[in-house]
Amino acid sequence: MTRRQAREQAFIIIFEKSFQDDLTVEEIIDNAVEAGVLEKEDFSESLSKTVYENLEAVDKLIDENLVGWRKDRISKVSASILRLAISEILYFTDIPNKVSVNEAVELAKTYAPTDDAAFINGVLSSVLKKIGA
Protein backbone atom coordinates (compact mmCIF):
# COMPACT_ATOMS: atom_id res chain seq x y z
CA MET A 1 0.00 0.00 0.00
CA THR A 2 1.37 3.43 -0.90
CA ARG A 3 1.53 6.32 1.55
CA ARG A 4 -1.27 8.03 -0.38
CA GLN A 5 -3.47 4.94 -0.05
CA ALA A 6 -2.63 4.64 3.65
CA ARG A 7 -3.50 8.31 4.14
CA GLU A 8 -6.81 7.79 2.37
CA GLN A 9 -7.50 4.81 4.60
CA ALA A 10 -6.68 6.92 7.67
CA PHE A 11 -9.10 9.59 6.42
CA ILE A 12 -11.83 6.95 6.14
CA ILE A 13 -11.16 5.80 9.71
CA ILE A 14 -11.18 9.38 11.04
CA PHE A 15 -14.36 10.14 9.11
CA GLU A 16 -16.05 6.99 10.44
CA LYS A 17 -15.03 7.90 13.98
CA SER A 18 -16.92 11.18 13.61
CA PHE A 19 -20.11 9.07 13.38
CA GLN A 20 -19.09 6.33 15.83
CA ASP A 21 -17.90 8.33 18.83
CA ASP A 22 -18.64 5.42 21.15
CA LEU A 23 -16.07 3.20 19.38
CA THR A 24 -12.30 3.47 19.68
CA VAL A 25 -10.11 3.88 16.63
CA GLU A 26 -8.90 0.32 17.19
CA GLU A 27 -12.47 -1.01 17.17
CA ILE A 28 -13.27 0.87 13.96
CA ILE A 29 -10.14 -0.53 12.31
CA ASP A 30 -10.83 -4.07 13.54
CA ASN A 31 -14.45 -3.92 12.34
CA ALA A 32 -13.42 -2.58 8.93
CA VAL A 33 -10.68 -5.18 8.51
CA GLU A 34 -13.05 -7.96 9.56
CA ALA A 35 -15.63 -6.71 7.04
CA GLY A 36 -12.96 -6.64 4.33
CA VAL A 37 -13.33 -2.89 3.80
CA LEU A 38 -9.82 -1.89 4.96
CA GLU A 39 -6.42 -3.52 5.25
CA LYS A 40 -4.27 -3.54 8.37
CA GLU A 41 -1.61 -0.92 7.68
CA ASP A 42 0.82 0.60 10.21
CA PHE A 43 1.04 4.17 8.88
CA SER A 44 -2.72 4.44 8.46
CA GLU A 45 -3.34 3.09 11.94
CA SER A 46 -0.70 5.32 13.52
CA LEU A 47 -2.04 8.42 11.80
CA SER A 48 -5.63 7.66 12.81
CA LYS A 49 -4.69 7.03 16.43
CA THR A 50 -2.53 10.17 16.56
CA VAL A 51 -5.51 12.31 15.52
CA TYR A 52 -7.61 11.09 18.44
CA GLU A 53 -4.74 11.06 20.96
CA ASN A 54 -4.27 14.77 20.22
CA LEU A 55 -7.79 15.75 19.20
CA GLU A 56 -8.09 18.70 21.59
CA ALA A 57 -4.89 20.35 20.33
CA VAL A 58 -5.71 19.61 16.69
CA ASP A 59 -9.25 20.97 16.95
CA LYS A 60 -7.96 24.05 18.75
CA LEU A 61 -5.66 24.78 15.82
CA ILE A 62 -8.55 24.32 13.40
CA ASP A 63 -10.72 26.71 15.44
CA GLU A 64 -7.96 29.32 15.64
CA ASN A 65 -7.39 29.30 11.90
CA LEU A 66 -10.93 29.49 10.60
CA VAL A 67 -11.55 32.92 9.14
CA GLY A 68 -15.23 33.76 9.03
CA TRP A 69 -16.27 30.19 9.86
CA ARG A 70 -17.26 28.23 12.94
CA LYS A 71 -16.06 24.66 13.33
CA ASP A 72 -19.62 23.38 13.65
CA ARG A 73 -20.32 24.64 10.10
CA ILE A 74 -17.53 22.59 8.52
CA SER A 75 -18.59 19.31 6.95
CA LYS A 76 -17.44 16.09 8.61
CA VAL A 77 -15.43 15.33 5.47
CA SER A 78 -13.50 18.60 5.63
CA ALA A 79 -13.05 18.38 9.40
CA SER A 80 -11.66 14.85 9.03
CA ILE A 81 -9.24 15.95 6.31
CA LEU A 82 -8.09 18.92 8.39
CA ARG A 83 -7.60 16.73 11.47
CA LEU A 84 -5.56 14.26 9.44
CA ALA A 85 -3.34 16.90 7.84
CA ILE A 86 -2.76 18.90 11.02
CA SER A 87 -1.87 15.75 12.96
CA GLU A 88 0.55 14.78 10.23
CA ILE A 89 2.13 18.26 10.26
CA LEU A 90 2.46 18.37 14.04
CA TYR A 91 3.39 14.80 14.92
CA PHE A 92 4.99 13.21 11.83
CA THR A 93 8.00 15.44 11.42
CA ASP A 94 9.64 13.13 8.86
CA ILE A 95 6.94 14.14 6.34
CA PRO A 96 7.42 17.53 4.65
CA ASN A 97 4.59 19.95 5.44
CA LYS A 98 3.98 20.67 1.76
CA VAL A 99 3.35 16.94 1.21
CA SER A 100 0.80 16.88 4.04
CA VAL A 101 -0.98 19.94 2.62
CA ASN A 102 -0.95 18.60 -0.93
CA GLU A 103 -2.30 15.23 0.16
CA ALA A 104 -5.09 16.93 2.13
CA VAL A 105 -6.05 19.01 -0.90
CA GLU A 106 -6.10 15.86 -3.06
CA LEU A 107 -8.34 14.09 -0.53
CA ALA A 108 -10.66 17.10 -0.58
CA LYS A 109 -10.81 17.02 -4.39
CA THR A 110 -11.88 13.38 -4.19
CA TYR A 111 -14.25 13.39 -1.21
CA ALA A 112 -15.42 16.95 -0.53
CA PRO A 113 -17.48 19.49 -2.46
CA THR A 114 -15.57 21.51 -5.05
CA ASP A 115 -14.86 24.62 -2.97
CA ASP A 116 -13.58 22.66 0.03
CA ALA A 117 -10.14 21.96 -1.50
CA ALA A 118 -9.34 25.69 -1.59
CA PHE A 119 -10.82 26.13 1.90
CA ILE A 120 -8.68 23.31 3.31
CA ASN A 121 -5.59 24.69 1.59
CA GLY A 122 -6.25 28.10 3.14
CA VAL A 123 -6.80 26.76 6.64
CA LEU A 124 -3.66 24.61 6.46
CA SER A 125 -1.60 27.54 5.13
CA SER A 126 -2.81 29.59 8.09
CA VAL A 127 -1.92 26.75 10.48
CA LEU A 128 1.60 26.55 9.03
CA LYS A 129 2.09 30.29 9.53
CA LYS A 130 0.76 30.08 13.10
CA ILE A 131 3.16 27.29 14.08
CA GLY A 132 6.05 28.92 12.25
CA ALA A 133 6.57 26.15 9.72
C-alpha atoms as one frame of an Amber mdcrd trajectory, in Angstrom:
protein
   0.000   0.000   0.000   1.374   3.435  -0.901   1.534   6.316   1.555  -1.267
   8.029  -0.382  -3.474   4.939  -0.047  -2.626   4.636   3.649  -3.497   8.309
   4.144  -6.807   7.789   2.370  -7.505   4.807   4.602  -6.675   6.922   7.675
  -9.096   9.587   6.415 -11.830   6.949   6.137 -11.155   5.798   9.708 -11.180
   9.375  11.036 -14.363  10.139   9.105 -16.055   6.990  10.436 -15.031   7.897
  13.985 -16.923  11.177  13.606 -20.108   9.066  13.375 -19.094   6.334  15.828
 -17.896   8.330  18.826 -18.639   5.419  21.154 -16.071   3.200  19.384 -12.297
   3.467  19.684 -10.110   3.879  16.630  -8.896   0.322  17.186 -12.467  -1.009
  17.170 -13.268   0.865  13.960 -10.145  -0.530  12.308 -10.831  -4.067  13.537
 -14.446  -3.924  12.340 -13.416  -2.577   8.935 -10.677  -5.177   8.511 -13.052
  -7.958   9.555 -15.628  -6.711   7.044 -12.961  -6.642   4.330 -13.333  -2.892
   3.805  -9.823  -1.893   4.956  -6.423  -3.518   5.252  -4.270  -3.542   8.375
  -1.605  -0.919   7.679   0.816   0.598  10.209   1.038   4.174   8.881  -2.717
   4.436   8.456  -3.342   3.090  11.942  -0.696   5.320  13.518  -2.038   8.421
  11.799  -5.629   7.660  12.814  -4.687   7.033  16.429  -2.534  10.174  16.561
  -5.506  12.307  15.517  -7.607  11.092  18.438  -4.742  11.058  20.962  -4.265
  14.770  20.215  -7.787  15.754  19.204  -8.095  18.700  21.586  -4.888  20.353
  20.329  -5.708  19.606  16.693  -9.250  20.968  16.946  -7.959  24.047  18.749
  -5.655  24.782  15.815  -8.548  24.324  13.404 -10.717  26.712  15.436  -7.962
  29.323  15.642  -7.389  29.298  11.897 -10.934  29.485  10.598 -11.554  32.916
   9.145 -15.232  33.761   9.027 -16.273  30.191   9.863 -17.263  28.234  12.939
 -16.059  24.665  13.332 -19.620  23.382  13.653 -20.315  24.644  10.102 -17.530
  22.593   8.519 -18.585  19.309   6.947 -17.439  16.093   8.611 -15.431  15.329
   5.473 -13.501  18.602   5.633 -13.052  18.376   9.403 -11.664  14.847   9.027
  -9.236  15.952   6.309  -8.086  18.917   8.395  -7.598  16.727  11.470  -5.564
  14.262   9.440  -3.337  16.902   7.836  -2.756  18.900  11.018  -1.871  15.750
  12.958   0.549  14.777  10.231   2.134  18.259  10.260   2.464  18.373  14.043
   3.388  14.797  14.921   4.987  13.205  11.833   7.996  15.436  11.419   9.638
  13.130   8.864   6.943  14.141   6.337   7.422  17.528   4.648   4.595  19.951
   5.443   3.982  20.667   1.763   3.352  16.937   1.210   0.802  16.882   4.041
  -0.985  19.942   2.622  -0.946  18.605  -0.933  -2.297  15.231   0.157  -5.085
  16.925   2.133  -6.054  19.008  -0.899  -6.103  15.860  -3.061  -8.338  14.092
  -0.528 -10.658  17.102  -0.582 -10.808  17.021  -4.392 -11.884  13.385  -4.191
 -14.251  13.393  -1.212 -15.416  16.955  -0.526 -17.481  19.489  -2.459 -15.572
  21.511  -5.053 -14.859  24.623  -2.965 -13.576  22.662   0.033 -10.138  21.958
  -1.501  -9.336  25.685  -1.585 -10.819  26.134   1.896  -8.683  23.305   3.311
  -5.586  24.685   1.593  -6.255  28.101   3.139  -6.798  26.756   6.643  -3.662
  24.614   6.463  -1.598  27.538   5.130  -2.808  29.588   8.089  -1.916  26.754
  10.485   1.599  26.549   9.029   2.092  30.293   9.530   0.765  30.077  13.097
   3.155  27.287  14.084   6.047  28.921  12.249   6.566  26.153   9.724
